[in-house]
Amino acid sequence: MTAGLTRHSKSTGSPSDTVLYVALELSHETWKLAFATDRGSSARRRDIAARDIPALLGEIRDARRKLRLPAGAAVVSCYEAGRDGFWLHRCLAEHGVQNLVIDSSSIEVNRRSRRAKSDSLDVEKLLNLLLRHAAGEKKVFSIAQVPTPEEEDARQLHRELQTLKQESTRHVNRIKGLLASLGLVLEIGKDFQKGLQELRQWDGQPLPTGLQRRLLHEYERLAVVNRQIRELARERSQTIKRESSPQVEQVKQLLGLRAIGVNGAWLLVQEFFGWRQFANRKQLGSLAGLTPTPYSSGESDREQGISKAGNRRIRWMMVELAWSWLRFQPESELARWYRARFGRGSSRQRRIGIVAVARKLLVQLWKYLQTGVPPTGAVLADWQTKTSGTVNRLDAA
């Protein structure tokens, strides 16, 4: 669902004096609040302890009274998307407050090299932007789309998997680095502990006791992380095979294309296609951060690269899938376009081209899920084979 703002305005285009507008600047210890009914009046500012909902509701009641609004006057609030997530949005909605979660990167910033900045200044600026938005200036900031609690919870599995895989890589690299400091190399497998005892330095001496203990502890942590990776990956594969929810059906549909595996299909659905609604391909590319950012001013005309302002997980995955698409779907229309346009270019041009392929492929996969028509020239695959293969590899690990 999208957090929208009902237009509470007079015929003059100014915010209504029967609506209380509230901006919240959130931090770990203190929340700063700013209240107003129109842009011409000075803001009423208050501080409360972080996460103190009774105090927040009490300040809203007091602001209604101080600003001489009816007891049942509508309340419109906003805060920047950040560490606090969406729980506060849902809490405010439950208490009848119409709230907006604002994308902080979309807020206009003073371009002076030195500018005053504090939480008090930020909350007043946020309140001013909210009032401008209520008056009809819809482009003063971007509003984040708020998932349901179920949709938000569905993201946890693949995000935890990504975190665990990064931890696994760090443990492996640390073990290799510690061994390399003595000029040694050892395969990190089931016989690692035995091999560690047999290792000898350049002068025939065994590993120092402290280093050997540290390597064993590092290997034990690696084993725990790898076990959790196997458990989560097995749970994900079993979910795909056994459930038939709309999101899982979309995962199966994407798995029905060669070049797309379980990791890519699951992430695309749970992060993007399974709960977001897209109006057009421009919005799709923008939310993935894959849109170009041209710079044209006077005689200066250059391309600055992609915006990178959207979902970084989707952006990373789409670049990976773009390379995979060229390899496993060589006769598709998209792969032929890439070879004709960038195939004979330099390595830099090919990297630029793969980002273009990622953007085009994202649009094609979106249309595929909407219409059921696969990308032109794409070869289909059996999704069941992919999930069964994943489970078998995990059991053998």
C-alpha positions in Angstrom: 0.0 0.0 0.0 1.2 3.5 -0.7 1.1 6.1 2.1 -0.8 8.9 0.4 -1.8 12.4 1.6 -5.4 13.5 1.4 -5.6 17.1 0.1 -6.7 19.3 3.0 -6.6 22.7 1.2 -8.6 25.8 0.8 -9.5 27.1 -2.7 -6.4 29.4 -2.4 -4.1 26.3 -2.4 -2.9 26.7 1.2 -3.1 24.1 3.9 -6.4 24.0 5.8 -6.5 25.6 9.2 -8.6 22.7 10.4 -5.8 20.2 10.0 -2.9 19.7 12.3 0.4 19.0 10.5 3.2 17.3 12.5 6.8 16.6 11.5 8.9 14.1 13.5 12.7 14.0 13.7 13.6 10.6 15.1 16.7 9.7 17.0 17.7 7.0 19.4 17.2 9.0 22.6 14.9 11.9 21.7 12.1 12.6 19.2 11.6 16.3 18.1 8.1 17.3 17.1 7.0 20.4 15.1 3.3 21.4 14.8 1.6 23.9 12.6 -1.7 24.5 10.7 -0.3 26.7 7.9 3.0 28.0 6.5 2.5 31.6 7.9 2.5 30.6 11.6 5.5 29.8 13.7 5.9 26.1 14.5 5.1 24.7 17.9 8.1 22.6 18.9 8.3 19.8 21.5 10.7 17.1 22.6 9.7 13.7 23.9 11.5 10.5 24.8 12.1 8.2 21.8 9.3 5.6 21.3 7.1 7.1 23.9 3.7 6.8 22.1 1.5 8.0 25.0 3.6 11.2 25.1 3.4 11.6 21.4 -0.4 11.3 21.4 -0.6 13.7 24.4 1.4 16.3 22.5 -0.9 16.0 19.5 -3.9 16.6 21.8 -2.1 19.6 23.4 -1.3 21.0 20.0 -4.9 20.8 18.9 -5.9 22.8 22.0 -3.1 25.4 21.8 -3.6 26.0 18.1 -7.4 26.2 18.7 -8.4 23.3 16.5 -11.4 21.1 17.1 -10.8 18.1 19.3 -11.5 15.8 16.3 -9.4 17.8 13.8 -7.5 15.6 11.3 -3.8 15.1 11.9 -1.2 14.6 9.1 2.3 13.7 10.1 5.6 12.7 8.4 9.0 11.4 9.2 12.0 10.3 7.3 12.5 6.6 6.4 15.4 5.2 8.4 16.4 2.8 11.2 12.9 3.1 12.9 11.3 1.5 9.9 7.6 1.4 9.5 6.3 0.4 12.9 5.6 4.0 13.8 3.7 4.5 10.6 1.4 1.6 11.5 1.0 2.9 15.1 0.0 6.4 13.9 -2.4 5.0 11.4 -4.0 2.9 14.2 -4.6 6.1 16.2 -6.2 7.9 13.2 -3.2 9.9 12.1 -2.5 10.1 8.4 1.2 9.6 8.1 3.8 9.8 5.3 7.1 8.0 5.3 9.5 10.2 3.3 12.5 9.1 1.3 15.3 11.1 3.0 17.4 11.2 -0.2 14.6 13.0 -2.0 14.7 16.0 0.3 16.2 19.2 -1.2 19.4 20.4 0.5 21.1 23.8 0.6 24.1 23.7 -1.7 26.3 26.0 0.4 29.5 24.3 1.5 28.8 25.3 5.1 25.2 25.1 6.2 23.7 25.0 9.7 22.3 21.6 10.6 20.7 20.3 13.7 17.7 18.2 14.6 15.7 21.3 15.5 16.4 22.8 12.1 15.7 19.5 10.4 12.2 19.1 12.0 11.2 22.6 11.0 12.3 22.1 7.5 10.5 18.8 7.3 7.3 20.5 8.6 7.7 23.2 5.9 8.0 20.6 3.2 4.9 18.8 4.6 2.9 22.1 4.4 4.1 22.7 0.9 3.1 19.2 -0.1 -0.3 19.7 1.4 -0.7 22.9 -0.6 -0.1 21.1 -3.9 3.6 20.9 -4.4 3.8 17.2 -4.9 7.5 17.0 -6.0 9.0 18.5 -2.8 9.8 14.9 -1.6 9.2 11.3 -2.5 6.9 9.1 -0.4 8.0 5.6 0.5 5.7 2.7 -0.2 4.9 1.0 3.1 4.7 -2.8 3.0 2.3 -4.8 5.2 3.8 -6.6 8.2 3.6 -9.9 6.3 5.3 -8.5 3.3 8.0 -7.0 5.4 8.5 -10.2 7.3 8.9 -12.1 4.0 12.1 -10.2 3.3 13.9 -11.6 6.3 14.8 -15.0 4.9 16.8 -13.8 1.8 18.3 -10.9 3.7 19.6 -13.1 6.4 20.9 -15.5 3.8 22.8 -12.6 2.2 24.2 -11.5 5.5 25.3 -15.1 6.4 27.0 -15.5 3.0 29.0 -12.3 3.6 30.0 -13.5 7.0 31.1 -16.9 5.6 33.2 -15.1 3.0 34.8 -13.0 5.7 35.7 -16.0 7.8 37.2 -17.8 4.8 39.3 -14.8 3.9 40.4 -14.3 7.5 41.6 -17.9 7.7 43.4 -17.6 4.3 45.0 -14.4 5.4 46.3 -15.8 8.7 47.8 -18.7 6.9 49.3 -16.5 4.2 51.1 -14.5 6.9 53.3 -17.6 7.4 53.5 -18.5 3.7 51.0 -21.4 4.1 48.0 -22.6 2.1 45.4 -25.1 3.3 42.1 -26.2 1.8 39.1 -25.2 4.1 37.1 -28.3 4.1 36.0 -31.2 6.4 39.7 -32.2 7.1 40.7 -28.7 8.0 41.5 -29.4 11.6 43.6 -32.5 10.8 45.4 -30.5 8.1 46.1 -27.7 10.5 48.0 -30.0 12.8 50.1 -31.4 10.0 51.1 -28.0 8.6 54.7 -27.0 8.9 56.3 -23.6 8.5 59.3 -22.9 6.2 61.7 -24.1 8.9 59.7 -27.3 9.7 58.2 -25.9 12.8 54.5 -26.4 13.6 52.1 -23.5 13.7 52.4 -21.3 16.9 49.9 -22.4 19.5 48.0 -19.0 19.6 47.6 -18.8 15.9 46.5 -22.5 15.7 43.8 -21.8 18.4 42.6 -18.7 16.6 42.3 -20.6 13.3 40.3 -23.4 14.9 37.9 -20.8 16.5 37.5 -19.1 13.1 36.8 -22.4 11.5 34.2 -23.3 14.1 32.4 -20.0 13.5 32.5 -20.7 9.8 31.0 -24.1 10.3 28.1 -22.5 12.3 27.4 -19.9 9.6 27.5 -22.5 6.8 25.1 -24.7 8.7 22.6 -21.8 9.1 23.0 -21.0 5.3 22.1 -24.6 4.5 19.1 -24.6 6.8 17.7 -21.3 5.4 18.3 -22.3 1.8 16.6 -25.7 2.3 13.6 -23.9 4.0 13.4 -21.6 1.0 13.4 -24.4 -1.5 10.8 -26.4 0.4 8.6 -23.3 0.5 8.8 -22.9 -3.2 7.9 -26.6 -3.8 5.0 -26.8 -1.3 3.3 -23.4 -1.1 1.1 -21.8 -3.8 0.7 -18.2 -2.5 0.7 -15.4 -5.2 4.3 -14.6 -4.3 5.5 -18.2 -4.6 3.7 -18.6 -7.9 5.7 -15.5 -9.2 8.9 -17.2 -8.0 8.0 -20.3 -9.9 7.2 -18.3 -13.0 10.6 -16.6 -12.9 12.3 -19.9 -12.3 10.6 -21.1 -15.5 13.2 -19.0 -17.4 16.6 -20.3 -18.1 19.4 -18.1 -16.5 17.3 -17.3 -13.4 18.0 -19.3 -10.3 16.4 -19.6 -6.9 18.4 -16.7 -5.4 17.4 -14.3 -8.2 13.8 -15.3 -8.5 13.1 -15.2 -4.7 14.8 -11.8 -4.2 13.1 -10.1 -7.1 9.6 -11.2 -5.9 10.1 -10.6 -2.2 11.9 -7.2 -2.6 10.0 -5.9 -5.6 7.4 -7.7 -7.7 5.5 -9.5 -4.9 4.1 -6.4 -3.2 4.9 -3.3 -5.2 2.7 -1.8 -7.9 4.5 -0.1 -10.8 2.9 2.5 -13.1 5.4 2.2 -15.9 8.9 1.1 -16.8 10.4 4.5 -15.9 9.2 4.1 -12.3 10.4 0.5 -12.2 14.0 1.5 -13.3 14.0 4.5 -10.9 13.0 2.4 -7.9 15.9 0.0 -8.8 18.4 2.8 -9.1 19.1 1.8 -12.7 18.1 5.0 -14.5 20.7 7.2 -16.2 21.6 10.6 -14.8 22.6 13.0 -17.7 24.2 16.3 -16.9 23.6 18.9 -19.5 24.3 22.6 -18.7 25.6 25.1 -21.2 28.4 23.5 -23.2 28.8 20.7 -20.7 26.9 17.5 -21.7 27.9 14.2 -20.2 26.4 11.1 -18.6 27.1 10.6 -14.9 26.1 6.9 -14.8 23.1 5.3 -13.1 21.4 7.0 -10.2 21.9 4.2 -7.6 19.0 5.7 -5.6 16.8 2.7 -5.5 16.9 -0.8 -3.9 20.6 -1.8 -3.8 19.8 -5.5 -3.6 17.7 -5.4 -6.7 20.3 -3.4 -8.5 23.1 -5.9 -7.6 21.0 -8.9 -8.5 19.9 -7.5 -11.8 23.5 -6.9 -12.9 24.3 -10.5 -11.9 21.3 -11.8 -13.8 22.2 -9.7 -16.9 25.6 -11.5 -17.2 23.8 -14.8 -16.6 21.2 -13.9 -19.3 23.9 -13.3 -21.9 25.4 -16.7 -21.1 22.3 -18.9 -20.9 20.0 -17.0 -23.2 22.4 -16.2 -26.1 19.7 -16.3 -28.8 17.3 -14.0 -27.0 16.5 -10.6 -28.5 18.1 -8.8 -25.5 21.4 -10.8 -25.8 21.6 -10.2 -29.6 21.0 -6.4 -28.9 23.9 -6.4 -26.4 26.3 -8.2 -28.8 25.4 -5.8 -31.7 25.7 -2.7 -29.6 28.5 -3.5 -27.1 30.1 -6.8 -28.1 33.1 -5.3 -29.9 33.6 -2.4 -27.6 36.2 -2.0 -24.8 35.8 -3.5 -21.4 34.4 -0.2 -20.1 31.8 -0.1 -22.8 30.8 -3.7 -22.1 30.3 -2.8 -18.4 28.2 0.1 -19.4 26.2 -2.2 -21.7 25.6 -4.8 -19.0 23.9 -2.1 -16.9 21.6 -1.3 -19.8 20.9 -5.0 -20.2 20.0 -5.2 -16.5 17.6 -2.3 -16.8 15.9 -3.8 -19.9 15.8 -7.2 -18.4 14.1 -5.9 -15.3 11.4 -4.3 -17.4 11.0 -7.5 -19.4 10.6 -9.7 -16.3 8.0 -7.3 -14.9 6.0 -7.6 -18.2 6.5 -11.3 -18.1 4.9 -11.6 -14.6 2.1 -9.2 -15.7 1.2 -10.9 -19.0 2.7 -14.4 -18.9 4.5 -13.7 -22.2 8.3 -14.5 -21.8 10.9 -12.1 -23.2 11.4 -12.5 -27.0 13.6 -15.4 -27.8 13.9 -16.6 -24.3 14.2 -20.4 -23.6 12.0 -21.8 -20.8 13.1 -24.2 -18.1 11.6 -26.5 -15.5 11.4 -24.7 -12.1 11.1 -28.0 -10.2 14.5 -29.2 -11.5 16.1 -26.0 -10.1 14.6 -26.4 -6.6 15.3 -30.2 -6.5 18.9 -29.6 -7.5 19.3 -27.0 -4.8 18.1 -29.3 -2.1 20.3 -32.2 -3.3 23.4 -30.0 -3.2 22.6 -28.8 0.3 22.1 -32.4 1.5 25.5 -33.4 0.0 27.3 -30.4 1.6 
